[in-house]
Amino acid sequence: MVLKKISQCLLFCGLLSTGFASFGAEEDVHRPRKPPKEAIEACTDRAENDTVTFIGRFGEELSASCRYIDEMLIAVPNAQPGGGKKQQG
């Protein structure tokens, strides 16, 4: 009898904690990512469509074009790391 109540309590606590964990993860999916500071700094004192290079998140050198996004001039890589497609502007 006591073992059954303990098992039920553990099951309930496990389900409750799983619910809280997935609640936080769901919010992150809808939150826009901020550009890395290197992408912002690369376009300091530059004009839109200027070509720049900067070091990416994984230490790779990226060739990029400065573009206005949300009223900020940001270096947008010409090709995604890992061989992705080129950005179109």
C-alpha positions as CSV (number, residue, x, y, z in Angstrom):
1,M,0.0,0.0,0.0
2,V,2.7,2.5,1.0
3,L,4.9,1.3,-2.0
4,K,1.9,2.0,-4.3
5,K,1.5,5.6,-3.0
6,I,5.2,6.2,-3.3
7,S,5.2,5.0,-6.9
8,Q,2.2,7.2,-7.8
9,C,3.9,10.2,-6.2
10,L,7.1,9.6,-8.1
11,L,5.2,9.1,-11.4
12,F,3.3,12.4,-10.8
13,C,6.5,14.3,-9.9
14,G,8.2,13.0,-13.1
15,L,5.3,14.0,-15.3
16,L,5.1,17.4,-13.7
17,S,8.9,18.1,-14.2
18,T,8.7,16.9,-17.8
19,G,5.9,19.4,-18.4
20,F,7.9,22.3,-17.0
21,A,11.0,21.3,-19.0
22,S,9.1,21.3,-22.3
23,F,7.4,24.6,-21.5
24,G,10.7,26.5,-21.4
25,A,12.0,24.7,-24.6
26,E,8.9,25.7,-26.5
27,E,9.4,29.4,-25.8
28,D,13.0,29.2,-27.2
29,V,11.7,28.0,-30.6
30,H,9.8,31.3,-31.1
31,R,12.4,33.7,-29.8
32,P,14.5,35.2,-32.6
33,R,18.2,34.7,-32.4
34,K,20.5,37.7,-32.0
35,P,23.3,38.0,-34.4
36,P,26.8,37.4,-33.0
37,K,28.6,40.6,-31.9
38,E,31.3,39.9,-34.5
39,A,28.7,40.2,-37.3
40,I,27.6,43.6,-35.9
41,E,31.2,44.8,-35.3
42,A,32.2,43.8,-38.9
43,C,29.8,46.4,-40.3
44,T,30.8,49.3,-38.0
45,D,31.6,52.3,-40.1
46,R,30.4,50.5,-43.2
47,A,27.6,51.0,-45.7
48,E,24.8,48.6,-46.7
49,N,26.0,46.0,-49.3
50,D,29.7,46.5,-48.3
51,T,31.6,43.2,-48.3
52,V,33.3,42.2,-45.1
53,T,34.8,39.2,-43.4
54,F,34.5,38.1,-39.8
55,I,35.2,35.1,-37.6
56,G,32.1,33.0,-37.1
57,R,30.8,31.2,-34.0
58,F,33.0,28.2,-34.7
59,G,36.2,30.0,-35.5
60,E,35.7,30.0,-39.3
61,E,36.3,33.0,-41.5
62,L,33.1,34.1,-43.1
63,S,32.7,36.4,-46.1
64,A,29.6,38.5,-45.7
65,S,27.6,41.5,-46.9
66,C,26.4,44.3,-44.6
67,R,22.6,44.4,-44.6
68,Y,20.1,46.3,-42.5
69,I,18.0,44.0,-40.3
70,D,15.7,45.5,-37.7
71,E,17.4,48.9,-38.2
72,M,20.9,47.4,-37.5
73,L,23.7,47.0,-40.0
74,I,24.7,43.4,-39.7
75,A,27.2,41.2,-41.6
76,V,25.1,38.4,-43.3
77,P,27.3,35.5,-44.5
78,N,27.3,35.0,-48.3
79,A,27.2,31.2,-47.8
80,Q,26.1,29.3,-44.7
81,P,28.8,27.5,-42.7
82,G,28.9,23.9,-43.8
83,G,28.1,24.5,-47.4
84,G,24.6,25.9,-47.2
85,K,23.0,28.1,-49.9
86,K,23.9,31.7,-50.5
87,Q,21.8,34.4,-48.9
88,Q,19.6,36.4,-51.3
89,G,19.1,40.1,-50.6
